[in-house]
Amino acid sequence: MTVTPWWRHRRILPWLLQAGVGLAVLVEVALLMTNLVRNLTAAGLLLSWRWLGQPAGFDLSETLLPFDASMSYGRALLAGLLNTLRVIVIALLGSSLLGLLVGMAAFSRNGLLRGLARVYVEVVRNIPLLLQLLFWYFVVFLALPDGAAAALRWPFLVLAKSGLYLAGWSGGGWQGPQLLAGGWQAPLHLSVEFAALLTGLITYIGAFIAEVVRGGIASVPRGQWEAAGSLGLHWAATLRHIVLPQALRVIVPGLTNQYISLAKASSLALACGFTDLYSVAETTLNQTGRAVEVVLVLLGAYLAIDLLISAAMNGLNRLVQVRER
């Protein structure tokens, strides 16, 4: 019986190769970290997190978490993180709804509607997001009327340079925007910075989601449409009850990439003057000089957000996949 040498064994060789590559990566990381610590020590900037408890000395224009200049850098970063999460969650919902509607419109029997959906997708996808954010902020929202009396009014929405005022549930009933004491008041108020960022992200990511939805619907065999038509189902009912449930197994994996892209693109809030995590971190870096620590905070925060989105979408993907017996 011939004995195979260990260096030619098909089971041992892959493990040895992986161990060698892993060891090389660890050695490289150790060398980089040693060089980093040496350089920081020479510059008198050895890694430290004490600065997180120091007073920030700057204010935030808007935040869900109460904050003032006397509070710490750590609280400022937490307030910026909450602003980022608020943008991401609302933009995810808005872009998903917009993408779904436009993706469905691509299969409408109305030629004009199909054409408008196609034009929207092709135009928005081929313009950089940063340019779109600048357009929405400087050209659209900052051009709104200045002054309460000149604001653009609708029953449930008021647009002004001071912000967007939306109707909502308040005081046990539905309440719309009201002009009180020379200023507008409403249950929901959005700053123009926040509104411009949301509009840009929803419009941009919605175009990509529309293509994902269109591809998922196109993957459903044509016979399903014909069978639904033979049963007398309307176009909308066919999409809702027959086509979309089958298309989800193709749509959901593509949505994961778009949601993660949206989370990372939210860091462009600086272009609209919105105080998100990146904006607060940049101010913190300029004042403390702690570049490595601040960058590590940013990397960890965005990585955690992306991993959370990925885990949630992977769970949803397992639910919509077809289970064979």
C-alpha contacts under 8 A as a table, 3 or more apart, distances in Angstrom:
res1	aa1	res2	aa2	distance
4	T	8	R	6.61
4	T	9	H	6.30
5	P	8	R	5.48
5	P	9	H	6.36
6	W	9	H	5.05
6	W	12	I	6.79
6	W	13	L	7.62
7	W	12	I	7.40
7	W	13	L	6.19
8	R	12	I	7.86
8	R	13	L	6.51
9	H	12	I	5.36
9	H	13	L	5.78
10	R	13	L	5.60
10	R	14	P	7.03
11	R	14	P	6.31
11	R	15	W	7.19
12	I	15	W	5.42
12	I	16	L	6.25
13	L	16	L	5.10
13	L	17	L	6.14
14	P	17	L	5.04
14	P	18	Q	6.16
15	W	18	Q	5.16
15	W	19	A	6.06
16	L	19	A	5.06
16	L	20	G	6.10
17	L	20	G	5.13
17	L	21	V	6.27
18	Q	21	V	5.15
18	Q	22	G	6.01
19	A	22	G	5.04
19	A	23	L	6.04
20	G	23	L	5.15
20	G	24	A	6.22
21	V	24	A	5.10
21	V	25	V	6.26
22	G	25	V	5.12
22	G	26	L	6.23
23	L	26	L	5.09
23	L	27	V	6.16
24	A	27	V	5.16
24	A	28	E	6.20
25	V	28	E	5.10
25	V	29	V	6.16
26	L	29	V	5.10
26	L	30	A	6.07
27	V	30	A	5.05
27	V	31	L	6.18
28	E	31	L	5.13
28	E	32	L	6.23
29	V	32	L	5.08
29	V	33	M	6.09
30	A	33	M	5.16
30	A	34	T	6.04
31	L	34	T	5.11
31	L	35	N	6.14
32	L	35	N	5.14
32	L	36	L	6.09
33	M	36	L	4.93
33	M	37	V	6.13
34	T	37	V	5.24
34	T	38	R	6.12
35	N	38	R	5.10
35	N	39	N	6.18
36	L	39	N	5.28
36	L	40	L	6.11
37	V	40	L	5.12
37	V	41	T	5.96
37	V	46	L	6.80
37	V	47	L	7.89
38	R	41	T	5.19
38	R	42	A	6.23
39	N	42	A	5.11
39	N	43	A	6.27
40	L	43	A	5.07
40	L	44	G	6.05
40	L	45	L	4.86
40	L	46	L	5.05
40	L	47	L	7.51
41	T	44	G	5.00
41	T	45	L	5.84
41	T	46	L	5.08
42	A	45	L	7.66
43	A	46	L	7.88
45	L	48	S	7.97
45	L	290	R	7.58
47	L	292	V	7.72
47	L	293	E	7.01
48	S	51	W	7.32
48	S	293	E	7.62
49	W	52	L	5.81
49	W	293	E	7.47
50	R	53	G	5.93
50	R	54	Q	7.33
51	W	54	Q	5.17
51	W	73	Y	7.13
51	W	288	T	7.51
52	L	72	S	6.26
52	L	73	Y	4.90
52	L	74	G	4.65
53	G	72	S	5.07
53	G	73	Y	6.25
53	G	74	G	6.28
54	Q	71	M	7.70
54	Q	72	S	5.05
54	Q	73	Y	6.18
55	P	69	A	6.90
55	P	70	S	5.22
55	P	71	M	5.09
55	P	72	S	4.26
55	P	73	Y	6.20
56	A	69	A	5.70
56	A	70	S	6.38
56	A	71	M	5.99
56	A	72	S	5.06
56	A	73	Y	4.80
56	A	76	A	7.19
56	A	284	T	7.56
57	G	69	A	4.40
57	G	70	S	5.98
57	G	71	M	7.64
58	F	68	D	7.22
58	F	69	A	4.56
58	F	70	S	7.93
59	D	67	F	7.26
59	D	68	D	5.42
59	D	69	A	5.03
60	L	63	T	6.74
60	L	67	F	7.25
60	L	68	D	7.34
60	L	76	A	7.98
60	L	275	T	6.60
61	S	274	F	7.88
61	S	275	T	6.79
62	E	275	T	6.98
63	T	66	P	6.87
63	T	67	F	7.54
63	T	79	A	6.10
63	T	80	G	7.33
63	T	82	L	7.66
63	T	83	N	6.30
63	T	275	T	7.91
64	L	79	A	6.87
64	L	82	L	6.89
64	L	83	N	6.95
65	L	79	A	5.50
65	L	82	L	7.63
67	F	71	M	6.58
67	F	75	R	7.52
67	F	76	A	7.12
67	F	79	A	7.60
68	D	71	M	5.79
69	A	72	S	7.92
71	M	75	R	6.66
71	M	76	A	7.43
72	S	75	R	5.32
72	S	76	A	6.40
73	Y	76	A	4.93
73	Y	77	L	6.18
73	Y	284	T	7.01
74	G	77	L	5.19
74	G	78	L	6.21
75	R	78	L	4.93
75	R	79	A	6.08
76	A	79	A	5.07
76	A	80	G	6.21
76	A	280	V	6.82
77	L	80	G	4.98
77	L	81	L	6.11
77	L	277	L	6.18
77	L	280	V	6.12
77	L	281	A	6.60
78	L	81	L	4.96
78	L	82	L	6.29
78	L	277	L	7.78
79	A	82	L	5.18
79	A	83	N	6.38
79	A	277	L	7.63
80	G	83	N	5.07
80	G	84	T	6.25
80	G	275	T	6.31
80	G	276	D	4.54
80	G	277	L	3.98
80	G	278	Y	7.51
80	G	279	S	7.62
80	G	280	V	5.98
81	L	84	T	5.00
81	L	85	L	6.17
81	L	276	D	6.45
81	L	277	L	4.77
81	L	301	A	7.92
82	L	85	L	5.05
82	L	86	R	6.11
82	L	276	D	7.89
82	L	277	L	7.87
83	N	86	R	5.06
83	N	87	V	6.32
83	N	275	T	7.19
83	N	276	D	5.30
83	N	277	L	7.07
84	T	87	V	5.19
84	T	88	I	6.18
84	T	266	S	7.02
84	T	267	S	7.94
84	T	276	D	5.08
84	T	277	L	5.94
85	L	88	I	5.03
85	L	89	V	6.06
86	R	89	V	5.42
86	R	90	I	6.24
87	V	90	I	5.49
87	V	91	A	5.86
87	V	194	F	7.92
87	V	198	L	6.70
87	V	266	S	7.23
88	I	91	A	5.16
88	I	92	L	5.91
88	I	262	L	7.10
88	I	263	A	5.82
88	I	266	S	6.87
89	V	92	L	5.17
89	V	93	L	6.44
90	I	93	L	5.27
90	I	94	G	6.12
90	I	198	L	7.70
91	A	94	G	5.02
91	A	95	S	5.78
91	A	198	L	5.98
91	A	201	L	6.40
91	A	202	I	5.45
91	A	262	L	7.88
92	L	95	S	5.40
92	L	96	S	5.97
92	L	202	I	7.50
92	L	259	Y	6.69
92	L	262	L	7.52
93	L	96	S	5.24
93	L	97	L	6.28
94	G	97	L	5.29
94	G	98	L	6.16
94	G	202	I	5.80
94	G	206	G	7.86
95	S	98	L	5.03
95	S	99	G	5.77
95	S	201	L	7.56
95	S	202	I	4.41
95	S	203	T	6.74
95	S	205	I	5.97
95	S	206	G	4.31
95	S	209	I	7.32
96	S	99	G	5.12
96	S	100	L	6.00
96	S	206	G	6.35
96	S	209	I	6.70
97	L	100	L	5.16
97	L	101	L	6.27
97	L	206	G	7.87
98	L	101	L	5.26
98	L	102	V	6.17
98	L	202	I	7.59
98	L	203	T	7.79
98	L	206	G	5.54
98	L	207	A	7.99
98	L	210	A	7.51
99	G	102	V	5.22
99	G	103	G	5.81
99	G	205	I	7.92
99	G	206	G	4.43
99	G	207	A	6.03
99	G	208	F	7.26
99	G	209	I	4.77
99	G	210	A	3.96
99	G	211	E	7.70
99	G	213	V	7.10
100	L	103	G	5.11
100	L	104	M	6.10
100	L	209	I	7.18
100	L	210	A	5.88
100	L	213	V	6.22
101	L	104	M	5.21
101	L	105	A	6.08
101	L	210	A	7.55
102	V	105	A	4.87
102	V	106	A	6.46
102	V	117	A	5.65
102	V	207	A	7.85
102	V	210	A	5.51
103	G	106	A	5.37
103	G	107	F	7.59
103	G	117	A	7.60
103	G	209	I	7.71
103	G	210	A	4.28
103	G	211	E	6.27
103	G	212	V	7.64
103	G	213	V	5.13
103	G	214	R	4.70
104	M	107	F	5.67
104	M	108	S	6.89
104	M	210	A	7.97
104	M	213	V	7.35
104	M	214	R	6.73
104	M	217	I	7.96
104	M	239	L	7.89
105	A	108	S	4.96
105	A	113	L	6.30
105	A	114	R	5.72
105	A	117	A	6.33
106	A	113	L	7.47
106	A	114	R	4.74
106	A	115	G	7.78
106	A	117	A	6.03
106	A	118	R	7.00
106	A	214	R	6.78
107	F	114	R	6.72
108	S	111	G	7.23
108	S	113	L	6.80
108	S	114	R	6.06
108	S	235	W	7.85
109	R	114	R	7.78
110	N	113	L	5.41
110	N	114	R	6.40
111	G	114	R	5.10
111	G	115	G	6.13
112	L	115	G	5.07
112	L	116	L	6.17
113	L	116	L	5.16
113	L	117	A	6.21
114	R	117	A	5.19
114	R	118	R	6.25
115	G	118	R	5.07
115	G	119	V	6.15
116	L	119	V	5.11
116	L	120	Y	6.07
117	A	120	Y	5.21
117	A	121	V	6.30
118	R	121	V	5.31
118	R	122	E	6.19
119	V	122	E	5.27
119	V	123	V	5.95
120	Y	123	V	5.39
120	Y	124	V	5.96
120	Y	207	A	7.15
121	V	124	V	5.51
121	V	125	R	5.88
121	V	207	A	4.89
121	V	208	F	7.29
121	V	210	A	7.37
121	V	211	E	7.56
122	E	125	R	5.54
122	E	126	N	6.36
123	V	126	N	5.58
123	V	127	I	6.72
124	V	127	I	5.58
124	V	203	T	7.45
124	V	204	Y	6.00
124	V	207	A	6.47
125	R	128	P	7.65
125	R	204	Y	6.57
125	R	207	A	6.22
125	R	208	F	6.82
127	I	131	L	7.06
127	I	132	Q	7.04
128	P	131	L	5.51
128	P	132	Q	6.55
129	L	132	Q	5.02
129	L	133	L	6.19
129	L	200	G	7.31
129	L	201	L	7.72
129	L	204	Y	6.67
130	L	133	L	5.13
130	L	134	L	6.28
130	L	268	L	7.04
130	L	271	A	7.36
131	L	134	L	5.12
131	L	135	F	6.13
132	Q	135	F	4.96
132	Q	136	W	6.20
132	Q	200	G	6.06
133	L	136	W	5.22
133	L	137	Y	6.10
133	L	196	A	6.69
133	L	197	L	6.31
133	L	200	G	5.19
133	L	201	L	7.83
133	L	271	A	6.97
133	L	272	C	6.81
134	L	137	Y	5.18
134	L	138	F	5.77
134	L	139	V	7.50
134	L	271	A	6.62
134	L	272	C	6.82
135	F	138	F	5.60
135	F	139	V	5.10
135	F	140	V	6.66
136	W	139	V	5.77
136	W	140	V	4.96
136	W	141	F	6.20
136	W	196	A	5.36
136	W	197	L	7.82
136	W	199	T	7.31
136	W	200	G	6.57
137	Y	140	V	5.87
137	Y	141	F	5.21
137	Y	142	L	6.02
137	Y	192	V	7.33
137	Y	193	E	6.79
137	Y	196	A	5.08
137	Y	197	L	7.60
137	Y	272	C	5.99
138	F	141	F	6.34
138	F	142	L	5.18
138	F	143	A	6.99
139	V	142	L	6.32
139	V	143	A	5.95
140	V	143	A	5.34
140	V	144	L	6.82
141	F	144	L	5.41
141	F	161	K	6.80
141	F	192	V	5.97
141	F	196	A	6.66
142	L	161	K	6.04
142	L	192	V	7.24
143	A	161	K	7.23
144	L	151	A	7.49
144	L	159	L	6.93
144	L	160	A	5.33
144	L	161	K	5.04
145	P	150	A	5.67
145	P	151	A	5.44
145	P	152	L	7.36
145	P	159	L	7.89
145	P	160	A	5.41
145	P	161	K	5.76
146	D	150	A	6.67
146	D	151	A	7.05
146	D	160	A	6.22
146	D	161	K	5.17
146	D	162	S	7.28
147	G	150	A	5.62
147	G	151	A	6.53
147	G	160	A	7.12
147	G	161	K	7.36
147	G	162	S	7.83
148	A	151	A	5.46
148	A	160	A	7.12
148	A	179	L	7.53
148	A	182	G	6.56
148	A	183	G	5.61
148	A	184	W	6.43
150	A	160	A	7.78
151	A	158	V	6.57
151	A	159	L	5.69
151	A	160	A	4.83
151	A	161	K	7.93
152	L	158	V	5.59
152	L	159	L	4.99
152	L	160	A	6.51
153	R	157	L	6.25
153	R	158	V	4.57
153	R	159	L	6.56
154	W	157	L	5.01
154	W	158	V	5.95
155	P	158	V	7.97
155	P	176	G	6.82
155	P	177	P	7.73
156	F	166	L	5.87
156	F	167	A	4.94
156	F	176	G	5.44
156	F	177	P	6.69
157	L	164	L	7.18
157	L	165	Y	5.70
157	L	166	L	4.80
157	L	167	A	6.42
157	L	176	G	7.53
157	L	177	P	6.75
158	V	164	L	5.89
158	V	165	Y	5.08
158	V	166	L	6.72
158	V	177	P	6.79
159	L	163	G	6.44
159	L	164	L	4.96
159	L	165	Y	6.64
160	A	163	G	5.36
160	A	164	L	6.32
161	K	192	V	6.88
162	S	191	S	6.78
162	S	192	V	6.95
163	G	189	H	6.73
163	G	190	L	5.52
163	G	191	S	4.39
163	G	192	V	4.90
163	G	195	A	7.99
164	L	189	H	5.61
164	L	190	L	4.98
164	L	191	S	6.32
164	L	192	V	6.84
164	L	195	A	7.50
165	Y	177	P	6.07
165	Y	184	W	7.33
165	Y	185	Q	6.89
165	Y	186	A	5.50
165	Y	187	P	7.64
165	Y	188	L	5.84
165	Y	189	H	4.68
165	Y	190	L	6.58
166	L	176	G	6.74
166	L	177	P	6.30
166	L	186	A	6.00
166	L	187	P	6.63
166	L	188	L	4.96
166	L	189	H	6.23
167	A	174	W	7.27
167	A	175	Q	5.62
167	A	176	G	4.06
167	A	177	P	5.81
167	A	186	A	6.12
167	A	187	P	5.98
167	A	188	L	6.39
168	G	174	W	5.70
168	G	175	Q	5.61
168	G	176	G	6.52
168	G	186	A	7.51
168	G	187	P	5.25
168	G	188	L	6.37
169	W	172	G	6.82
169	W	173	G	5.54
169	W	174	W	4.53
169	W	175	Q	6.01
169	W	187	P	6.80
170	S	173	G	5.53
170	S	174	W	6.12
170	S	175	Q	6.12
170	S	187	P	6.17
175	Q	186	A	7.40
175	Q	187	P	7.07
176	G	186	A	6.18
176	G	187	P	7.45
177	P	184	W	6.62
177	P	185	Q	5.65
177	P	186	A	4.42
177	P	187	P	7.48
178	Q	184	W	5.62
178	Q	185	Q	5.33
178	Q	186	A	6.32
179	L	182	G	6.41
179	L	183	G	5.48
179	L	184	W	4.47
179	L	185	Q	6.28
180	L	183	G	5.41
180	L	184	W	6.07
180	L	185	Q	6.76
185	Q	189	H	7.77
186	A	189	H	6.31
190	L	194	F	6.31
190	L	195	A	6.17
191	S	194	F	5.28
191	S	195	A	6.12
192	V	195	A	4.96
192	V	196	A	5.88
193	E	196	A	5.27
193	E	197	L	6.24
193	E	272	C	5.36
193	E	273	G	5.93
193	E	274	F	5.38
194	F	197	L	5.22
194	F	198	L	6.13
194	F	272	C	7.73
194	F	274	F	6.10
195	A	198	L	5.13
195	A	199	T	5.99
196	A	199	T	5.16
196	A	200	G	6.09
196	A	272	C	6.83
197	L	200	G	5.26
197	L	201	L	6.17
197	L	269	A	6.17
197	L	272	C	6.34
197	L	274	F	7.71
198	L	201	L	5.27
198	L	202	I	5.96
199	T	202	I	5.28
199	T	203	T	5.94
200	G	203	T	5.28
200	G	204	Y	6.00
201	L	204	Y	5.23
201	L	205	I	5.85
201	L	206	G	7.86
201	L	262	L	7.07
201	L	265	A	7.79
201	L	266	S	7.51
202	I	205	I	5.52
202	I	206	G	5.47
203	T	206	G	5.19
203	T	207	A	6.49
204	Y	207	A	5.55
204	Y	208	F	7.14
205	I	208	F	5.26
205	I	209	I	6.24
205	I	258	Q	6.80
205	I	262	L	6.63
206	G	209	I	4.98
206	G	210	A	5.99
207	A	210	A	5.07
207	A	211	E	6.65
208	F	211	E	5.25
208	F	212	V	6.48
208	F	258	Q	7.13
209	I	212	V	4.92
209	I	213	V	6.14
209	I	254	G	7.99
209	I	255	L	6.59
209	I	258	Q	6.82
210	A	213	V	5.08
210	A	214	R	6.02
211	E	214	R	4.92
211	E	215	G	6.06
212	V	215	G	5.19
212	V	216	G	6.21
212	V	251	I	5.85
212	V	254	G	6.04
212	V	255	L	7.00
213	V	216	G	5.05
213	V	217	I	6.17
213	V	247	A	7.96
213	V	251	I	5.75
214	R	217	I	5.21
214	R	218	A	6.07
215	G	218	A	5.02
215	G	219	S	6.27
215	G	250	V	7.86
215	G	251	I	7.51
216	G	219	S	5.20
216	G	220	V	7.13
216	G	247	A	4.76
216	G	248	L	6.80
216	G	249	R	7.85
216	G	250	V	5.11
216	G	251	I	5.10
217	I	220	V	5.62
217	I	243	V	6.51
217	I	244	L	6.56
217	I	247	A	5.30
218	A	221	P	7.52
219	S	247	A	6.78
219	S	250	V	7.69
220	V	224	Q	7.11
220	V	243	V	6.52
220	V	246	Q	6.73
220	V	247	A	6.25
221	P	224	Q	5.78
221	P	225	W	7.64
222	R	225	W	5.40
222	R	226	E	6.54
223	G	226	E	4.95
223	G	227	A	5.98
224	Q	227	A	5.10
224	Q	228	A	6.19
224	Q	242	I	7.38
224	Q	243	V	7.24
225	W	228	A	5.16
225	W	229	G	6.16
225	W	238	T	6.94
225	W	243	V	7.54
226	E	229	G	4.98
226	E	230	S	6.17
227	A	230	S	5.10
227	A	231	L	6.49
228	A	231	L	5.13
228	A	232	G	6.58
228	A	233	L	5.55
228	A	238	T	6.06
228	A	242	I	7.63
229	G	232	G	5.05
229	G	233	L	5.45
229	G	234	H	7.19
229	G	238	T	7.84
230	S	233	L	7.57
233	L	237	A	5.92
233	L	238	T	5.91
234	H	237	A	5.15
234	H	238	T	6.04
235	W	238	T	5.12
235	W	239	L	6.36
236	A	239	L	5.20
236	A	240	R	6.19
237	A	240	R	5.09
237	A	241	H	5.88
237	A	242	I	7.78
238	T	241	H	5.58
238	T	242	I	5.34
238	T	243	V	6.23
239	L	242	I	5.78
239	L	243	V	4.71
239	L	244	L	5.50
240	R	243	V	6.52
240	R	244	L	5.71
240	R	245	P	7.37
241	H	244	L	6.85
241	H	245	P	6.74
242	I	245	P	6.02
242	I	246	Q	6.78
243	V	246	Q	5.43
243	V	247	A	6.09
244	L	247	A	4.80
244	L	248	L	6.04
245	P	248	L	5.52
245	P	249	R	8.00
246	Q	249	R	6.56
247	A	250	V	5.49
247	A	251	I	6.14
248	L	251	I	4.76
248	L	252	V	5.74
248	L	320	V	6.41
249	R	252	V	5.92
249	R	253	P	7.42
249	R	317	N	6.76
249	R	320	V	5.52
249	R	321	Q	5.30
249	R	322	V	7.66
250	V	253	P	6.36
250	V	254	G	7.19
251	I	254	G	5.45
251	I	255	L	6.24
252	V	255	L	5.00
252	V	256	T	6.54
252	V	313	M	7.17
252	V	316	L	7.51
252	V	317	N	5.93
253	P	256	T	5.40
253	P	257	N	7.32
253	P	313	M	7.55
253	P	314	N	7.81
253	P	317	N	6.69
254	G	257	N	5.68
254	G	258	Q	6.81
255	L	258	Q	5.09
255	L	259	Y	6.06
256	T	259	Y	5.23
256	T	260	I	6.25
256	T	309	I	7.40
256	T	310	S	6.34
256	T	313	M	5.98
257	N	260	I	5.27
257	N	261	S	6.13
258	Q	261	S	4.95
258	Q	262	L	6.12
259	Y	262	L	5.03
259	Y	263	A	6.33
259	Y	309	I	7.24
260	I	263	A	5.11
260	I	264	K	6.40
260	I	306	D	5.61
260	I	309	I	6.80
260	I	310	S	7.46
261	S	264	K	5.23
261	S	265	A	5.98
262	L	265	A	4.94
262	L	266	S	6.16
263	A	266	S	5.39
263	A	267	S	7.76
263	A	302	Y	7.66
263	A	305	I	7.43
263	A	306	D	6.95
264	K	267	S	6.01
264	K	302	Y	7.07
265	A	268	L	5.79
266	S	269	A	5.80
267	S	270	L	6.93
267	S	276	D	7.24
267	S	277	L	7.53
267	S	278	Y	5.82
267	S	279	S	7.97
268	L	271	A	5.78
268	L	272	C	7.78
269	A	272	C	5.40
269	A	273	G	6.49
269	A	274	F	5.36
269	A	275	T	7.26
269	A	276	D	6.54
269	A	279	S	7.66
270	L	273	G	5.00
270	L	274	F	5.77
270	L	275	T	7.05
270	L	276	D	7.52
270	L	278	Y	7.53
270	L	279	S	5.88
271	A	274	F	7.68
274	F	279	S	7.59
275	T	278	Y	7.79
275	T	279	S	5.42
275	T	280	V	6.33
276	D	279	S	5.33
276	D	280	V	6.33
277	L	280	V	5.26
277	L	281	A	6.01
277	L	298	L	7.68
278	Y	281	A	5.01
278	Y	282	E	6.09
278	Y	298	L	7.12
279	S	282	E	5.21
279	S	283	T	6.44
280	V	283	T	5.23
280	V	284	T	6.12
281	A	284	T	4.92
281	A	285	L	6.03
281	A	294	V	6.32
281	A	298	L	7.43
282	E	285	L	5.10
282	E	286	N	6.27
283	T	286	N	5.18
283	T	287	Q	6.35
284	T	287	Q	5.27
284	T	288	T	5.98
284	T	289	G	7.85
284	T	294	V	7.58
285	L	288	T	5.33
285	L	289	G	5.13
285	L	290	R	5.61
285	L	291	A	5.69
285	L	294	V	6.30
286	N	289	G	5.66
290	R	293	E	5.60
290	R	294	V	6.10
291	A	294	V	5.31
291	A	295	V	6.02
292	V	295	V	5.23
292	V	296	L	6.11
293	E	296	L	5.04
293	E	297	V	6.28
294	V	297	V	5.06
294	V	298	L	6.33
295	V	298	L	5.02
295	V	299	L	6.06
296	L	299	L	5.05
296	L	300	G	5.98
297	V	300	G	5.21
297	V	301	A	6.06
298	L	301	A	5.21
298	L	302	Y	6.18
299	L	302	Y	5.51
299	L	303	L	5.88
300	G	303	L	5.13
300	G	304	A	6.00
301	A	304	A	5.21
301	A	305	I	6.28
302	Y	305	I	5.05
302	Y	306	D	6.11
303	L	306	D	5.18
303	L	307	L	6.05
304	A	307	L	5.14
304	A	308	L	6.06
305	I	308	L	5.14
305	I	309	I	6.28
306	D	309	I	5.13
306	D	310	S	6.08
307	L	310	S	4.96
307	L	311	A	6.02
308	L	311	A	5.16
308	L	312	A	6.20
309	I	312	A	5.20
309	I	313	M	6.12
310	S	313	M	5.19
310	S	314	N	5.99
311	A	314	N	5.10
311	A	315	G	6.26
312	A	315	G	5.20
312	A	316	L	6.33
313	M	316	L	4.90
313	M	317	N	5.94
314	N	317	N	4.91
314	N	318	R	6.31
315	G	318	R	5.25
315	G	319	L	6.56
316	L	319	L	5.11
316	L	320	V	6.48
317	N	320	V	5.38
317	N	321	Q	6.25
318	R	321	Q	5.47
